[in-house]
Amino acid sequence: MTPEGCIADALDRVRAGGPVLRLGVAVSGGGDSMALLLLARDWCAKHGAGLYAATVDHGLRADAAQEARFVQGSCAEMNLPHRILAWNATPEGNVQDAARRARYDLLADWARTERLDAVLLGHTADDQAETFLMRLARGSGVDGLSAMRDDWRDRGVRWMRPLLPVARAALQEVLTMRGQGWVDDPSNDDPSYDRVKMRRALQDLPQIGLTRGRLTDTAHRMSLARDALSWLAHDAARRLAEVKGGDVKFALPGFSELPDETRHRLLAHAINYVSSTPYRPRYDALRSLEAEVMAGQTRTLQGCLVSRGPDRFVIGRELRAVESVASRPGALWDHRWIMDAPRHSDVAGLQVRALGDGIHFCKDWRSSGLARNTLMTTPALWQDDRLIAAPLAGFGDIYLLIRAPVVEDFLSTILSH
């Protein structure tokens, strides 16, 4: 399919749900995103939609600001509105991962502000093949080797990658034919980056039959396998899982009798759900944890406390992971809970924090039927060091707890990719 055909096909899917009036495109200035900008402009002109462009300046390279201004100038020549979204944080740890998250956060804020129907991203078939090789080299399983998403919702925004079937070379032809320049990111030639290594390897792999098309086809078949495995895991969870006090509990012995793949998939989803983290634990760590917990030990992983009882395998929140988490009453706490203040109370100075050692003030906590370590990780209302309410521990009115984790929330995560 031609690049123009791919754009039309993707946006026809959006139009099936209603008119496309305001379309966004993320443009870095590289060849892929500049071609996407031109193609999206053509489509919008034909269908009477407004086109809005944005560039994220992570500030990680000296040339980043200049590249953003290049896009801004190109959009001005096309009479297109454009915004530069600056990331001013100083990340620690995995800088590239933090930058990626920031990029989506900034673009999502922009898209919601502009009331965009969808935001287009410029990933290509080459990106898909490179990603497949990178994950294969890391020993990824079915999920990691599955194709990149081409249409999904996140952060209240619809995202699309309409050019995933298109080769990078085809997009550069579009730019050349139209006389449109683009920016070459110098990091694309830096062999210290894994993606550059894979890009170079792709030049030789066709000699043994591993063409770009073969790799992307395999990624799509992996997606089909992932979807089937997810449905099997979802069915098992409906039979075996419950959510109480924020903990995910799997019934034994049913959980231990599941196939390894299904059991590990559910355990990974439960850890992600309880900790509200986006990435699955590494497989070796997950497998070791499961074996140790099944043997009767209690272990922590990714902000979760994992244990087993006589008839339950339990994934709960680790107290240390939430001890410093605080929010105002009525706001989301630890990504899964909302707790309000009593009516007519002065919310000034009130905070929602983990119950923690405040359980000593809850004389009837045992009547809740929840474990002590579970209750200590649930939300409580505090005024400085004074406990105002801890509804799940029987201290204060339960109506203060506006939102709590439920099994339906957990089940929905199993089928979301």
C-alpha positions as CSV (number, residue, x, y, z in Angstrom):
1,M,0.0,0.0,0.0
2,T,1.2,3.5,-0.8
3,P,2.0,6.0,2.0
4,E,-1.1,8.0,0.9
5,G,-3.2,4.8,1.0
6,C,-2.0,4.0,4.5
7,I,-2.9,7.4,5.8
8,A,-6.4,7.2,4.2
9,D,-7.0,3.7,5.6
10,A,-6.1,4.7,9.1
11,L,-8.1,7.9,9.2
12,D,-11.1,6.1,7.6
13,R,-11.1,4.0,10.8
14,V,-11.3,7.2,12.8
15,R,-14.1,8.6,10.6
16,A,-16.1,5.5,11.1
17,G,-16.7,6.7,14.7
18,G,-17.6,10.2,13.7
19,P,-16.2,13.2,11.7
20,V,-12.5,14.1,12.0
21,L,-12.4,17.8,12.6
22,R,-9.0,18.3,14.4
23,L,-6.1,16.1,13.7
24,G,-2.7,16.2,15.4
25,V,0.7,15.0,14.2
26,A,3.9,14.6,16.3
27,V,6.9,15.9,14.2
28,S,10.5,15.6,15.3
29,G,11.9,17.0,12.1
30,G,13.3,13.6,10.9
31,G,12.3,12.2,7.5
32,D,9.6,9.9,8.7
33,S,7.7,12.5,10.7
34,M,8.1,15.3,8.1
35,A,6.7,12.9,5.4
36,L,3.8,12.2,7.8
37,L,3.2,15.9,8.2
38,L,2.9,16.4,4.4
39,L,0.7,13.4,3.9
40,A,-1.6,14.4,6.8
41,R,-1.8,17.9,5.4
42,D,-3.0,16.5,2.1
43,W,-5.6,14.3,3.8
44,C,-6.9,17.2,5.9
45,A,-7.1,19.5,2.9
46,K,-9.2,17.0,1.1
47,H,-11.5,16.3,4.0
48,G,-11.8,19.7,5.5
49,A,-10.1,18.9,8.8
50,G,-7.8,21.1,10.8
51,L,-4.2,19.9,11.2
52,Y,-2.1,20.7,14.3
53,A,1.6,19.9,14.8
54,A,3.8,19.6,17.8
55,T,7.4,18.9,18.5
56,V,8.8,17.7,21.8
57,D,12.1,19.2,22.8
58,H,13.6,16.9,25.4
59,G,16.7,19.1,25.8
60,L,18.9,16.0,25.8
61,R,20.9,17.0,22.7
62,A,22.5,20.3,21.8
63,D,20.7,20.4,18.5
64,A,17.3,19.6,19.8
65,A,16.1,23.2,20.1
66,Q,17.3,24.0,16.6
67,E,15.5,20.9,15.2
68,A,12.3,22.0,16.9
69,R,12.7,25.5,15.3
70,F,13.2,23.9,11.9
71,V,9.8,22.1,12.3
72,Q,8.2,25.3,13.5
73,G,9.5,27.2,10.4
74,S,8.4,24.4,8.1
75,C,4.9,24.5,9.6
76,A,4.8,28.3,9.2
77,E,5.5,27.9,5.5
78,M,2.6,25.5,5.3
79,N,0.3,27.8,7.4
80,L,-0.1,25.1,10.0
81,P,-0.3,25.8,13.8
82,H,2.7,24.3,15.6
83,R,3.8,24.1,19.2
84,I,7.1,23.3,20.8
85,L,6.7,21.2,23.9
86,A,9.7,21.5,26.2
87,W,10.7,18.9,28.8
88,N,12.5,20.6,31.6
89,A,12.9,17.7,34.0
90,T,16.3,16.3,35.1
91,P,15.7,12.5,35.0
92,E,17.5,9.9,36.9
93,G,18.1,6.3,36.0
94,N,16.9,5.2,32.5
95,V,16.9,8.6,30.8
96,Q,15.7,7.3,27.4
97,D,12.7,5.6,29.1
98,A,11.9,8.8,31.1
99,A,12.2,10.9,27.9
100,R,9.8,8.6,26.1
101,R,7.2,8.8,28.9
102,A,7.6,12.6,29.0
103,R,7.1,12.8,25.3
104,Y,3.7,11.0,25.5
105,D,2.7,13.0,28.6
106,L,3.5,16.3,26.8
107,L,1.8,15.3,23.6
108,A,-1.3,14.1,25.5
109,D,-1.6,17.4,27.4
110,W,-1.3,19.2,24.1
111,A,-3.9,16.9,22.4
112,R,-6.4,17.4,25.1
113,T,-6.0,21.1,25.1
114,E,-6.5,21.3,21.4
115,R,-9.4,18.8,21.5
116,L,-7.8,16.6,18.9
117,D,-9.6,13.6,17.5
118,A,-6.3,11.7,17.1
119,V,-2.6,12.1,17.2
120,L,-0.5,10.6,14.4
121,L,3.0,9.2,15.0
122,G,5.6,8.6,12.3
123,H,6.8,5.0,13.0
124,T,7.6,2.9,9.9
125,A,8.1,-0.7,8.9
126,D,11.8,-0.2,9.5
127,D,11.1,0.9,13.1
128,Q,9.0,-2.3,13.5
129,A,11.8,-4.5,12.2
130,E,14.4,-2.8,14.3
131,T,12.3,-3.1,17.5
132,F,11.6,-6.8,16.8
133,L,15.4,-7.5,16.5
134,M,16.2,-5.5,19.7
135,R,13.6,-7.4,21.7
136,L,14.7,-10.7,20.2
137,A,18.3,-10.0,21.3
138,R,17.0,-9.3,24.8
139,G,15.3,-12.7,24.9
140,S,11.7,-11.3,24.9
141,G,8.8,-13.7,24.7
142,V,5.5,-13.5,22.7
143,D,4.4,-10.1,24.1
144,G,7.8,-8.4,23.5
145,L,8.0,-9.7,20.0
146,S,4.5,-8.6,19.0
147,A,4.0,-5.9,16.5
148,M,3.9,-2.2,17.6
149,R,0.3,-0.9,18.2
150,D,-1.1,1.0,15.3
151,D,-4.3,2.4,16.9
152,W,-4.9,2.7,20.7
153,R,-6.1,5.0,23.5
154,D,-4.0,6.2,26.4
155,R,-3.9,9.2,28.6
156,G,-7.3,10.2,27.2
157,V,-6.0,10.4,23.6
158,R,-6.3,8.3,20.5
159,W,-2.9,7.5,19.0
160,M,-2.2,6.1,15.6
161,R,0.8,4.9,13.6
162,P,-0.5,4.9,10.1
163,L,2.8,4.4,8.4
164,L,3.8,1.1,10.1
165,P,3.4,-0.8,6.7
166,V,5.6,1.8,4.9
167,A,9.4,1.6,4.4
168,R,11.5,4.5,5.4
169,A,12.9,4.8,1.9
170,A,9.4,5.3,0.5
171,L,8.9,8.3,2.8
172,Q,12.2,9.8,1.8
173,E,11.0,9.6,-1.8
174,V,7.9,11.5,-0.9
175,L,10.1,14.3,0.6
176,T,12.5,14.4,-2.3
177,M,9.7,14.6,-4.9
178,R,8.1,17.5,-3.0
179,G,11.4,19.3,-2.3
180,Q,10.9,19.1,1.5
181,G,13.9,19.0,3.7
182,W,14.3,17.1,6.9
183,V,16.7,16.8,9.8
184,D,19.2,13.9,10.2
185,D,19.5,13.1,13.9
186,P,23.3,12.4,14.5
187,S,22.4,9.8,17.1
188,N,20.9,7.7,14.2
189,D,24.6,7.0,13.2
190,D,25.9,6.4,16.8
191,P,26.8,2.6,17.1
192,S,26.6,2.9,20.9
193,Y,22.7,2.8,20.5
194,D,21.1,-0.7,20.2
195,R,18.7,0.6,17.5
196,V,21.6,1.8,15.3
197,K,23.2,-1.7,15.7
198,M,20.0,-3.3,14.6
199,R,19.6,-0.9,11.7
200,R,23.0,-1.8,10.4
201,A,22.4,-5.5,11.0
202,L,19.2,-5.3,8.8
203,Q,21.4,-4.4,5.9
204,D,23.0,-7.9,6.0
205,L,20.2,-10.1,7.3
206,P,18.3,-10.4,3.9
207,Q,21.2,-12.6,2.7
208,I,19.9,-15.3,5.0
209,G,16.2,-14.6,4.3
210,L,15.5,-12.2,7.2
211,T,14.1,-9.4,5.3
212,R,12.3,-6.4,6.8
213,G,9.0,-7.9,5.5
214,R,9.7,-11.3,7.0
215,L,10.5,-9.7,10.4
216,T,7.4,-7.5,10.4
217,D,5.2,-10.4,9.3
218,T,6.5,-12.5,12.2
219,A,5.8,-9.6,14.6
220,H,2.2,-9.5,13.4
221,R,1.8,-13.3,13.9
222,M,3.2,-12.8,17.4
223,S,0.5,-10.3,18.0
224,L,-2.2,-12.9,17.1
225,A,-0.6,-15.4,19.5
226,R,-0.4,-12.8,22.2
227,D,-4.1,-12.0,21.8
228,A,-5.0,-15.6,22.0
229,L,-2.9,-16.1,25.1
230,S,-4.4,-13.0,26.7
231,W,-7.9,-14.4,26.2
232,L,-6.9,-17.7,27.8
233,A,-5.4,-15.8,30.8
234,H,-8.5,-13.6,31.1
235,D,-10.7,-16.6,31.2
236,A,-8.6,-18.2,33.9
237,A,-8.6,-14.9,35.9
238,R,-12.4,-14.8,35.8
239,R,-12.5,-18.2,37.5
240,L,-9.6,-17.8,39.9
241,A,-9.0,-14.1,40.7
242,E,-10.4,-11.7,43.3
243,V,-9.4,-8.2,44.4
244,K,-9.7,-7.3,48.1
245,G,-8.2,-4.4,49.9
246,G,-6.2,-3.6,46.7
247,D,-4.6,-7.1,46.7
248,V,-5.0,-9.5,43.8
249,K,-5.6,-13.0,45.0
250,F,-5.5,-16.2,43.0
251,A,-7.3,-19.3,44.3
252,L,-5.1,-22.3,45.0
253,P,-4.7,-25.0,43.8
254,G,-6.3,-23.8,40.6
255,F,-3.7,-21.1,40.0
256,S,-0.7,-23.5,40.4
257,E,-2.3,-26.0,38.0
258,L,-2.5,-23.5,35.1
259,P,0.0,-23.8,32.2
260,D,3.3,-21.9,33.0
261,E,2.6,-19.3,30.3
262,T,-0.9,-18.5,31.6
263,R,0.2,-18.5,35.2
264,H,3.2,-16.2,34.5
265,R,1.1,-13.9,32.4
266,L,-1.4,-13.5,35.2
267,L,1.3,-12.9,37.8
268,A,2.9,-10.2,35.6
269,H,-0.4,-8.5,35.0
270,A,-1.2,-8.6,38.7
271,I,2.1,-7.0,39.6
272,N,1.6,-4.3,37.0
273,Y,-1.9,-3.7,38.2
274,V,-1.1,-3.5,41.9
275,S,2.0,-1.3,41.4
276,S,0.6,0.7,38.5
277,T,3.8,0.2,36.6
278,P,3.7,-0.1,32.8
279,Y,6.5,-2.7,32.2
280,R,6.3,-6.4,33.0
281,P,9.0,-7.7,35.4
282,R,11.9,-9.5,33.7
283,Y,10.9,-13.1,33.2
284,D,13.8,-14.6,35.2
285,A,12.9,-12.5,38.2
286,L,9.2,-13.3,37.8
287,R,9.9,-17.1,37.6
288,S,12.2,-17.0,40.6
289,L,9.7,-15.0,42.7
290,E,6.9,-17.5,41.9
291,A,9.0,-20.5,42.8
292,E,10.1,-19.0,46.1
293,V,6.5,-17.8,47.1
294,M,5.1,-21.2,46.2
295,A,7.7,-22.7,48.6
296,G,6.2,-20.6,51.4
297,Q,8.5,-17.5,51.3
298,T,7.3,-13.9,51.0
299,R,9.0,-11.8,48.4
300,T,8.9,-8.3,47.0
301,L,9.1,-7.2,43.4
302,Q,8.4,-4.0,41.6
303,G,6.7,-2.4,44.6
304,C,4.6,-5.5,45.4
305,L,4.6,-7.9,48.3
306,V,3.9,-11.4,47.1
307,S,3.0,-14.2,49.4
308,R,0.8,-17.3,49.7
309,G,-1.7,-18.5,52.2
310,P,-3.4,-21.9,52.6
311,D,-5.7,-21.3,49.6
312,R,-4.6,-18.0,48.0
313,F,-1.6,-16.7,46.0
314,V,-1.5,-13.0,47.0
315,I,0.0,-10.0,45.2
316,G,-0.3,-6.9,47.5
317,R,1.3,-3.5,47.7
318,E,4.6,-3.1,49.4
319,L,4.3,-0.6,52.3
320,R,7.7,0.9,51.5
321,A,6.5,1.8,48.0
322,V,3.6,3.9,49.3
323,E,4.9,5.4,52.5
324,S,5.8,8.7,50.8
325,V,2.8,8.8,48.5
326,A,0.4,11.6,49.4
327,S,-2.5,13.4,47.7
328,R,-5.2,15.8,48.6
329,P,-8.7,14.5,49.5
330,G,-10.7,13.7,46.3
331,A,-7.6,13.1,44.2
332,L,-6.2,9.9,42.9
333,W,-3.9,8.2,45.4
334,D,-1.4,5.5,44.3
335,H,-3.1,5.4,40.9
336,R,-6.0,3.2,42.1
337,W,-7.8,4.9,45.0
338,I,-9.8,8.0,45.7
339,M,-10.6,9.1,49.2
340,D,-12.6,12.1,50.2
341,A,-12.8,14.2,53.3
342,P,-15.9,14.2,55.6
343,R,-18.6,16.7,54.6
344,H,-18.3,20.2,55.8
345,S,-14.7,19.6,57.0
346,D,-11.9,22.0,56.4
347,V,-9.7,20.1,53.9
348,A,-6.8,22.5,54.5
349,G,-4.0,20.4,56.0
350,L,-5.7,17.1,55.2
351,Q,-3.8,14.5,53.2
352,V,-4.4,11.0,52.0
353,R,-1.5,8.7,52.9
354,A,-1.0,5.1,53.6
355,L,-2.4,3.9,56.9
356,G,1.0,2.4,57.9
357,D,1.6,2.4,61.7
358,G,-1.7,4.3,62.1
359,I,-3.3,0.8,62.3
360,H,-2.6,1.0,66.0
361,F,-5.4,3.5,66.2
362,C,-7.8,1.1,64.5
363,K,-9.0,-1.2,67.3
364,D,-11.5,-3.1,65.1
365,W,-9.2,-3.7,62.1
366,R,-9.4,-7.5,62.5
367,S,-13.2,-7.4,61.8
368,S,-12.4,-6.2,58.2
369,G,-11.3,-9.7,57.3
370,L,-8.1,-8.2,55.6
371,A,-4.6,-8.9,56.6
372,R,-2.7,-6.4,58.7
373,N,0.0,-5.8,56.1
374,T,-2.7,-5.2,53.4
375,L,-4.5,-2.6,55.6
376,M,-1.3,-0.8,56.2
377,T,-1.0,-0.1,52.5
378,T,-4.5,1.2,52.1
379,P,-5.4,4.9,52.0
380,A,-6.1,6.8,55.2
381,L,-7.0,10.5,55.8
382,W,-4.4,12.3,58.0
383,Q,-4.1,15.8,59.4
384,D,-0.4,16.0,60.2
385,D,0.2,13.0,62.5
386,R,-3.5,12.7,63.5
387,L,-5.5,9.9,61.9
388,I,-8.8,11.2,60.7
389,A,-10.2,8.1,58.9
390,A,-9.1,4.7,57.7
391,P,-12.4,3.2,56.3
392,L,-11.1,-0.2,55.3
393,A,-9.7,-0.7,58.8
394,G,-13.0,0.2,60.4
395,F,-11.9,3.7,61.5
396,G,-14.3,6.3,59.9
397,D,-17.1,6.1,57.4
398,I,-16.7,3.8,54.4
399,Y,-18.4,6.4,52.2
400,L,-15.2,8.4,52.3
401,L,-13.7,5.8,50.0
402,I,-15.0,7.0,46.6
403,R,-12.9,4.6,44.5
404,A,-11.2,1.4,45.3
405,P,-9.7,-1.4,43.2
406,V,-12.1,-4.0,41.9
407,V,-11.7,-7.2,40.0
408,E,-13.2,-5.8,36.9
409,D,-10.4,-3.3,36.7
410,F,-7.8,-6.0,37.0
411,L,-9.5,-8.2,34.3
412,S,-9.6,-5.3,31.9
413,T,-5.8,-4.9,32.1
414,I,-5.2,-8.5,30.8
415,L,-6.8,-7.7,27.5
416,S,-5.2,-4.2,27.0
417,H,-1.9,-4.0,25.1
